[in-house]
Amino acid sequence: METQTTLEESTRVLRSARKERTFVTTNFESPRKVRRNVRVKLTYDNNEKKSSALSCTQESRCLTMDRDESEKDNAGKCDTSLVIPTRWREVLAAIQEMRALGNAPVDSMGCEKAGSFLPPTERRFAILVSALLSSQTKDEVTHGAIQRLQNHGILSIEGMAKATEASISQLIYPVGFYTRKASYLKKVVSVCQEKYDGDIPNTLPGLLALPGIGPKMAHLIMNVAWGNVQGICVDTHVHRISNRLGWVGQMKPSGEIQKTKTPEETRISLEAWLPPEEWVAINPLLVGFGQTICTPVRPRCGDCLLNTRCPSAFKITENPAKIS
């Protein structure tokens, strides 16, 4: 029965057009136990979906993907294999329980809180500014910079257009790379005035064309400012925790499992199996979890409800990751 449920769930969430892939899904249980996997072959032709399953028991935690040449051209660096956990809902529920207090910095000072009392157009710009400033910067510092910009009447396209780059730089200090970001903001304002009638772009390509805006920020802005979910926002916390949980990764020809190296690889891997209805919530959930329990160094594995399931529990020794 569990195998049938796993197959049905995998068939439902793996949405891709005109692709044929072979997956090995893994039950996320104690790392000390032998894992029971289900090999699922999914054939996609537009909306047609056919599946067949063959039960197998093995130690692999990876899913093997056979991609056609055109897919390889578009897949970037993450084009060999992806992890698909089969009991991820249980893991997610445990993280939600640990995050129930809502006491992480992201809960009160995240991008979603920027300009919450402003008119819609100004709020969208405030969200964009907050996202741009958040790179390599803690939420507390970004929140302080947003407050100073708002107090000086600069947290709007019109207000920032009148401000000098030097004054913006002083107000956003000490965010990471504050001088460069002040320059980006002035350029963003010019583009918004010239091309978007004093508003921000409402498409992913439009946002990505703005100075200083990368994929993580663009997806976050689309989600929060426009309510348009185009993908998962993967920052350093989502990237780190997804790898620690074994939710993402690649299998080398040698059989060794290799973690995703960049947030963009992690995004591609997560979107291959995580249902779209979870794409927005997964960011603040894992960000807060990473700020309070699953920290970059010295994570609080002893306090984590997943310490008997997580393959990385009590094993973390890496140096602090950069904040992004």
C-alpha positions as CSV (number, residue, x, y, z in Angstrom):
1,M,0.0,0.0,0.0
2,E,2.8,2.4,0.9
3,T,4.6,1.6,-2.4
4,Q,1.4,2.3,-4.3
5,T,0.9,5.6,-2.5
6,T,4.5,6.6,-3.2
7,L,4.0,5.9,-6.9
8,E,0.9,7.9,-7.1
9,E,2.5,10.8,-5.3
10,S,5.6,10.7,-7.5
11,T,3.4,10.6,-10.7
12,R,1.4,13.6,-9.5
13,V,4.2,15.9,-8.6
14,L,6.7,15.3,-11.5
15,R,5.3,17.8,-14.0
16,S,7.3,18.2,-17.2
17,A,6.3,18.3,-20.9
18,R,7.5,15.8,-23.5
19,K,10.1,14.2,-21.3
20,E,10.8,10.5,-20.5
21,R,12.6,10.0,-17.2
22,T,13.6,7.1,-15.0
23,F,13.5,7.7,-11.2
24,V,14.6,5.9,-8.1
25,T,12.7,7.4,-5.1
26,T,13.9,6.9,-1.6
27,N,12.0,6.5,1.7
28,F,13.4,9.1,4.1
29,E,13.9,6.9,7.2
30,S,16.8,6.4,9.6
31,P,20.1,6.4,7.8
32,R,21.0,3.2,9.6
33,K,18.2,1.3,7.9
34,V,18.3,-0.3,4.4
35,R,16.0,1.8,2.2
36,R,13.2,0.4,0.2
37,N,13.0,2.2,-3.1
38,V,10.5,2.2,-6.0
39,R,11.7,2.5,-9.5
40,V,9.2,4.6,-11.5
41,K,9.3,5.2,-15.2
42,L,7.3,8.3,-16.2
43,T,6.5,9.1,-19.8
44,Y,5.3,12.7,-20.5
45,D,3.7,13.8,-23.7
46,N,1.9,17.1,-23.0
47,N,-0.8,16.1,-20.5
48,E,-0.5,12.4,-21.0
49,K,1.1,10.5,-18.1
50,K,2.0,6.8,-18.1
51,S,3.7,5.1,-15.3
52,S,5.0,1.6,-14.4
53,A,6.8,0.6,-11.2
54,L,9.3,-2.0,-10.3
55,S,10.0,-2.5,-6.5
56,C,13.7,-2.8,-5.6
57,T,15.7,-2.6,-2.4
58,Q,19.1,-0.8,-2.5
59,E,21.2,1.8,-0.7
60,S,21.0,4.5,-3.4
61,R,19.4,7.8,-2.4
62,C,19.4,9.2,-5.9
63,L,17.0,9.4,-8.8
64,T,18.5,8.8,-12.2
65,M,17.3,11.0,-15.0
66,D,17.7,10.2,-18.7
67,R,17.5,13.5,-20.5
68,D,17.3,14.1,-24.2
69,E,19.8,16.4,-25.9
70,S,17.5,19.4,-26.0
71,E,16.9,19.1,-22.2
72,K,20.6,18.9,-21.6
73,D,21.1,22.1,-23.4
74,N,18.6,23.9,-21.2
75,A,19.3,22.2,-17.9
76,G,22.5,24.0,-17.1
77,K,24.8,22.4,-14.6
78,C,22.2,20.1,-13.0
79,D,21.7,17.6,-15.8
80,T,22.6,14.2,-14.6
81,S,20.6,13.0,-11.6
82,L,18.3,14.4,-9.0
83,V,17.2,13.3,-5.5
84,I,13.5,12.6,-4.9
85,P,12.5,11.8,-1.3
86,T,9.3,9.9,-0.8
87,R,8.6,10.8,2.9
88,W,9.2,14.5,2.5
89,R,5.8,15.5,3.9
90,E,6.7,14.0,7.2
91,V,9.9,15.9,7.3
92,L,8.2,19.1,6.3
93,A,5.6,18.6,9.1
94,A,8.4,18.2,11.7
95,I,10.0,21.4,10.5
96,Q,6.7,23.2,10.6
97,E,6.3,22.0,14.2
98,M,9.7,23.4,15.1
99,R,8.9,26.7,13.4
100,A,5.5,27.0,15.1
101,L,6.7,29.8,17.5
102,G,7.6,32.1,14.5
103,N,10.6,33.5,16.4
104,A,13.1,33.6,13.6
105,P,14.3,36.9,12.2
106,V,12.7,36.2,8.8
107,D,9.3,36.0,10.5
108,S,9.4,39.7,11.5
109,M,12.0,41.2,9.3
110,G,11.9,39.3,6.0
111,C,11.2,40.7,2.6
112,E,7.5,40.0,3.0
113,K,7.4,42.6,5.7
114,A,8.9,45.5,3.7
115,G,6.5,48.4,3.1
116,S,3.5,46.4,4.4
117,F,1.6,49.6,5.1
118,L,2.4,51.3,1.8
119,P,0.2,51.6,-1.3
120,P,0.5,48.7,-3.7
121,T,3.0,50.3,-6.2
122,E,5.2,51.6,-3.4
123,R,5.0,48.3,-1.6
124,R,6.2,46.4,-4.6
125,F,9.2,48.7,-4.9
126,A,9.9,48.3,-1.2
127,I,9.9,44.5,-1.7
128,L,12.3,44.8,-4.6
129,V,14.6,47.0,-2.6
130,S,14.5,44.6,0.4
131,A,15.3,41.7,-1.9
132,L,18.2,43.5,-3.5
133,L,19.7,44.5,-0.2
134,S,19.3,41.1,1.4
135,S,22.1,39.5,-0.6
136,Q,25.1,38.7,1.7
137,T,23.2,40.5,4.6
138,K,21.3,39.3,7.6
139,D,17.6,40.0,7.9
140,E,18.1,42.3,10.9
141,V,20.5,44.5,8.9
142,T,18.3,44.6,5.8
143,H,15.3,45.5,7.9
144,G,17.1,48.4,9.5
145,A,18.2,49.8,6.1
146,I,14.6,49.6,4.8
147,Q,13.3,51.5,7.9
148,R,15.9,54.3,7.3
149,L,15.0,54.6,3.7
150,Q,11.4,54.8,4.6
151,N,12.0,57.4,7.3
152,H,13.8,59.6,4.9
153,G,11.1,59.4,2.2
154,I,13.3,57.4,-0.2
155,L,11.5,54.1,-0.2
156,S,9.7,54.8,-3.4
157,I,10.7,55.1,-7.0
158,E,10.0,58.9,-7.1
159,G,11.8,59.5,-3.8
160,M,14.8,57.4,-4.7
161,A,15.1,59.1,-8.1
162,K,15.6,62.4,-6.3
163,A,18.2,61.1,-3.8
164,T,21.9,61.0,-4.5
165,E,23.7,57.7,-4.8
166,A,25.9,58.8,-1.8
167,S,22.9,59.5,0.4
168,I,21.4,56.1,-0.4
169,S,24.7,54.4,0.3
170,Q,24.9,56.1,3.7
171,L,21.3,55.1,4.6
172,I,21.7,51.4,3.7
173,Y,25.0,50.9,5.4
174,P,26.0,48.4,6.8
175,V,24.4,46.0,4.3
176,G,26.8,43.9,2.4
177,F,28.3,45.7,-0.6
178,Y,26.3,48.8,0.2
179,T,28.1,51.1,-2.2
180,R,27.5,48.8,-5.1
181,K,23.9,48.2,-4.1
182,A,23.3,52.0,-4.0
183,S,24.5,52.2,-7.6
184,Y,22.2,49.3,-8.5
185,L,19.2,51.0,-6.9
186,K,19.7,54.2,-8.9
187,K,19.9,52.2,-12.1
188,V,16.8,50.1,-11.2
189,V,14.9,53.3,-10.5
190,S,15.8,54.7,-14.0
191,V,14.6,51.5,-15.7
192,C,11.4,51.4,-13.7
193,Q,10.6,55.0,-14.7
194,E,11.5,54.6,-18.4
195,K,10.1,51.2,-19.1
196,Y,7.5,50.4,-16.5
197,D,5.6,53.6,-15.8
198,G,7.0,54.0,-12.3
199,D,6.3,50.4,-11.3
200,I,8.5,47.4,-11.1
201,P,8.6,44.6,-13.8
202,N,5.9,42.0,-13.5
203,T,7.7,39.2,-15.3
204,L,10.6,37.1,-14.4
205,P,12.7,38.1,-17.4
206,G,12.0,41.7,-16.7
207,L,13.2,41.4,-13.1
208,L,16.3,39.5,-14.1
209,A,17.2,42.2,-16.5
210,L,17.5,44.7,-13.7
211,P,20.9,45.5,-12.2
212,G,21.7,43.5,-9.1
213,I,18.7,41.1,-9.4
214,G,19.5,37.4,-9.7
215,P,17.3,34.3,-9.8
216,K,16.8,34.1,-6.1
217,M,15.6,37.7,-5.8
218,A,13.5,37.6,-9.0
219,H,11.5,34.5,-7.8
220,L,11.1,36.1,-4.3
221,I,9.8,39.4,-5.8
222,M,7.4,37.6,-8.2
223,N,6.1,35.6,-5.3
224,V,5.7,38.4,-2.7
225,A,5.2,41.5,-4.8
226,W,3.0,40.1,-7.6
227,G,1.6,36.9,-6.1
228,N,2.8,35.1,-9.2
229,V,4.7,31.9,-8.4
230,Q,7.3,31.2,-11.1
231,G,9.6,29.1,-9.0
232,I,11.2,28.4,-5.7
233,C,13.3,31.1,-4.0
234,V,16.5,29.4,-2.9
235,D,18.8,31.3,-0.7
236,T,21.8,30.0,1.3
237,H,19.5,28.5,4.0
238,V,17.2,26.6,1.6
239,H,20.3,25.4,-0.4
240,R,22.1,24.2,2.7
241,I,19.2,22.5,4.4
242,S,18.0,20.8,1.3
243,N,21.4,19.2,0.9
244,R,21.6,18.2,4.5
245,L,18.3,16.5,4.4
246,G,19.2,14.7,1.2
247,W,16.4,16.4,-0.7
248,V,18.7,17.4,-3.6
249,G,21.8,16.1,-5.2
250,Q,23.4,14.3,-8.2
251,M,24.9,10.9,-8.7
252,K,28.2,10.6,-10.4
253,P,29.1,7.7,-12.8
254,S,31.1,6.2,-9.9
255,G,27.9,6.0,-7.8
256,E,29.0,8.7,-5.4
257,I,26.3,11.1,-4.4
258,Q,27.3,14.7,-5.0
259,K,25.5,17.6,-3.4
260,T,24.2,20.5,-5.5
261,K,26.8,23.2,-5.6
262,T,24.7,26.3,-6.2
263,P,21.3,27.6,-5.1
264,E,20.2,27.5,-8.8
265,E,21.1,23.8,-9.0
266,T,19.1,23.3,-5.8
267,R,16.1,25.2,-7.2
268,I,16.1,23.0,-10.3
269,S,16.3,19.8,-8.2
270,L,13.6,20.9,-5.8
271,E,11.2,21.9,-8.5
272,A,11.5,18.5,-10.0
273,W,9.5,16.9,-7.2
274,L,8.2,19.5,-4.7
275,P,4.5,20.3,-5.6
276,P,4.0,23.9,-6.8
277,E,1.6,24.6,-4.0
278,E,4.6,24.3,-1.6
279,W,7.0,26.6,-3.6
280,V,6.2,29.8,-1.8
281,A,6.0,28.5,1.8
282,I,9.2,26.4,1.6
283,N,11.4,29.6,1.6
284,P,10.4,31.3,4.8
285,L,10.0,27.8,6.5
286,L,13.5,26.7,5.7
287,V,15.1,30.1,6.2
288,G,13.7,30.4,9.7
289,F,14.7,26.8,10.4
290,G,18.2,27.6,9.2
291,Q,18.3,30.8,11.4
292,T,17.2,29.0,14.6
293,I,18.1,25.3,14.5
294,C,19.8,24.1,11.3
295,T,22.4,26.8,11.4
296,P,25.5,27.0,9.1
297,V,27.9,25.9,11.9
298,R,27.2,24.1,15.1
299,P,23.6,23.3,14.2
300,R,21.4,22.3,17.1
301,C,21.0,18.7,16.1
302,G,20.2,17.7,19.7
303,D,17.1,19.9,19.6
304,C,16.0,18.9,16.1
305,L,13.0,16.6,15.8
306,L,14.7,15.1,12.7
307,N,17.9,14.0,14.3
308,T,17.1,10.3,13.9
309,R,16.2,10.7,10.3
310,C,18.5,13.4,8.9
311,P,21.5,11.9,7.1
312,S,23.6,14.9,8.2
313,A,22.6,14.8,11.9
314,F,25.6,15.4,14.3
315,K,28.0,15.3,11.3
316,I,28.3,19.0,10.3
317,T,31.8,20.3,10.5
318,E,31.9,22.8,7.5
319,N,32.9,26.4,7.8
320,P,30.2,29.1,8.0
321,A,28.5,29.7,4.6
322,K,28.2,33.1,3.2
323,I,24.8,34.7,3.8
324,S,22.8,35.4,0.6
